[in-house]
Amino acid sequence: MFGTGHPQPPHRKEVAMQIVRQEQKRFTSTELTIDPPLGKVAPPPDAPPIRFSVSYTLAEYMSILRGHVGFILRHMPAQQRRRQTWMPLAIGVVAGLLAWAAGPGWIGYALAAGSALALLSLPFTLDLWIGLIAPPVFLLKKRRMPVCEFRIDDHGIERSSRLGTLSKSWDEVKMMRRYERGYLLMFAKGGMPIPFRCLDQQQQEQLRAYATGRGIA
């Protein structure tokens, strides 16, 4: 005699397996930083230098800047992050109440301005400040360095523009982060953005190999 149980249709098994796989995944939707993947720790010994020319755009400059600011905020100690939220909020509210109590006059106006500045220093206003400050800074840099020529090899990074040539060894690189529109090489003072559009897949792997081979995160 055959059993009376009904076997589970194949498509139900597939759906169940997909649900299990989805539950095993953990995505951080606000994480903009992507670490270099594991793999080769050194480029091939005969790899040619990475060479490219770049004229930056405002969109990629602001995207990389927002990504790096977000990375800094996410990795800030919790106590410092809370302090940077509650202190401006408390100062803004108190100054606003004092301005309202003082009424018209220079004291009231000064307190109101102080309240506005305190509230504008809250973390969620960073996008506003980036939108206001980044464009003129970018245009000034663009005017000074309209085009940059890069040469990256096992020894370091060389950037040439009409202002001259800036050379950095890999020992001077403190951090390399991968953001939505490109990489950012950070030094003790300043950094160098490298848009994805300037590198093919092989060059990206070679760049990551230079960094991971030296333990740069």
N, C-alpha and C positions, 0 to 999 in steps of 0.2 A: 504494500500500500504506500502511496505517496503521502508526504506530510501535508498538513493543511495550512502551514504558514505561507505567507506571501513574500517572496524575495523582494528586497528593496530595489527599485528601478535604478539602473546605472546612473541616470542623470541626477538623482537625489544624492548618490554617493559623491559625485563630482561637486555638487553644490556644497555639501557638508565639508569636503576637503578644502574648498576655496574659503569657506568661512573660517576654518581652523587656521589656514595660512594668513588670512587677514588679521585674525586676532593675535597672531604671533608677531606681527609687524608693529613697530612703535615709531611713529613719526612725530617730530617736534615742529609744528606748523610755523612757529615764529623763528626757528633757527635758520639764519641766513648764511652761516659759516659752514663750509664743507671741508673737512680735513682731507689732505692728500691721501688717496687710497693706498692700501698695502700693495706691495709688489716689488718691482726692481728697486734696489737701494742705491744703485749707481748706474749712470748711463754707459752705453758701450764705449770702450776705450777709443774707438775711431770715430766717435760722434762729432760731426762738424759743429762749430759755434752756432748758436741761435741768433739770427740776424733779422731785424725787422724795423720798419719805419712806421711811426704812428703820429697821427694828428688827432688828439683827444676830442671827444664830444662832451657837451655839458651833461647829457643824459647819463652816459657811462660814468663820468666823474662823480655825479651826485649819487648814482646807484652804489658805487663802491664806497663812497663816504658814508652813506646811510648804513650800509652793511657793516662797516667797521665800527661805527658808533654803537650800533645795536650789539655787536659782539662785546664791546667794552662794557656796556650796561649789563648784559647777561652774565658776565663773569666778574662783576663787581661784588665784593663781600656784601652779604645780606644786610648787615648793620649799617654799612655806608649807604646802601641803596635806600634803606628806610629813612636815614637821616636826610638824604637829598630830596626826599619826598615830603616828609612831615615838617621839617624846618621852614622851607619856603611857604608851605601852605599855612602854617601857624602865623608866620610873619605877615603874609599877605592878608589874612583875615583880621588880625589885630590892627594892622595899619589901616585897613579899610574901615573898620569900626571907628577908629580914632579920627580918621578923615571925616566920616559922617558926623561925628560928635563935634568936631572943630568947626564945621560949616565953611562958608566961603572965606577965602583969605589965603595968604601964602602958606600958612602952616597946613591948612586942609589940603591944598594942592600938592604940597610936598609929600604929605602922608599918602595921598591917593597915588602919586607917581611911584612911591616906594612900594605900595601894595601891588600895583600893576607889575612892576619889575620882579617882585618876589614870586608872583603867580606865574609869570612868564618864564621863570627858571625851573619850573617843574619838568620832570623827565618827559611827559607826554607832549611838551611843546617843542621838543628837539627838531621834529620835522619842519615846524614853522621857522625856527632859526636857521636850519640848513637851507630852506628855500629862500630865505632872505639874504644870508651871508655868502653861501657857496657860489651863486652866479657871478657876482662882481670879483670874487677871488679867482674864480676860474678864468674869467675874461682877462684879468691882469696877467695871469700865468700864460694864457694862450697868446697874448700879445708879445710877451717876452720870449716864449718858446713855442712858436707855431707848429713846428715839426721836430720830433725827437727820433734819433737813430740809436737803436739798441744793439749791443753785442753781448751775449751771455754765454759763458763757457765754464769749464771746471774751476777756473780761478776766481771768477767773480762776474760782476755786472758793470757794463760801461754804457753810459748814456751821453750822446753828443747832441748839441743843439747850437744855435747861434750864440749862446752865452758861453760856450766852451764844452769841455768834456768832464764828466763826473764819473769817477771809478770807485767801485765798492767791492771789497773782497767778500767771499761768503762768510768769513768770520765776523763781518760787521752786520750781517743780516740777523736780526733778532727774532723775526717772525715772518712766516709767509701764510697768508690766508686766501682762501678761494671763495669769492662771493658771486653774486648772480651774474654780473657782467664781466668779471675778470679777476685776476690775482692782484694782491697787494703785498709788496715786499716792504717790511718795516725795519728801520734802522734806529739807532739811539736818538737821532733827530731827523724826523721826516720819513717819507716813504715814496715808493715808486709804484704806481698802478700799471698793470699790464692787461689790456683788454683781450678777451678771448679771440676776437676777430683777427688779431695779429698773429696768432699761432695756429698751426694745424695740430692734429691729434698727436702726431709723433713728437712735435716740439713741446706740447704740453706735458707729455710723459717724461721727456728729457728734463724739462724745468723742474718737475716734481721730484725726479730722481736726484738732481743736484741738491735740493733742499732736504729730502728725507735721508740721503746718504750722510748728511751732517747733523742729523737729529733736529732740524729746524721744524717747529710746529706752527 
